[in-house]
């Protein structure tokens, strides 16, 4: 019984290690941005989110877009691959088989064993194969804007002097404006 439980823990650990992306890195995340009244998406780096705008780096230029003009925004790089999900599910099924054998000798009756194994499979699958929220669409509520800041290069924002220094490094005097129609 102890060997089976040990293998179950190892299998879940291995499955979990294959399906999570790291949410912290020094640069902002690439996002696919689509503004209202535009069919195409633009790949940009997310620098900061304010109460009313997104500040991005697009094609070597600093730009901003009104949150009201954003139709759809998708953060790239955090989706779990199908192969990783399949491997995780295989590990969970193997673990369940080991647990079923080990629990058959324990104090549990068959319905309790079935419920325990099913609960473990469902929670394990959800825990190890879920993707973080990476798609954002209007309206942007304060909680969504705060969550979006996790993917920014400067999640805390910058002072006006720091933004000016950054603009100077890009050879700009002000942010370019990414246009899309505002409002619904």
Secondary structure, DSSP 8 states (H G I E B T S, - for coil): -HHHHHHHHHHHHHHHHTS------SS--EEEEEETT--S-EEEEEEEE-SSEEEEEETTEEEEEEGGGEEEEEE-S----HHHHHHHHHHHHHHHHHHHHHHHTSS--HHHHHHHHHHHHHHHHHHHH-----EE-SS--HHHHHHHHTTSTTTT---HHHHHHHHHHTT-SS-EE-------
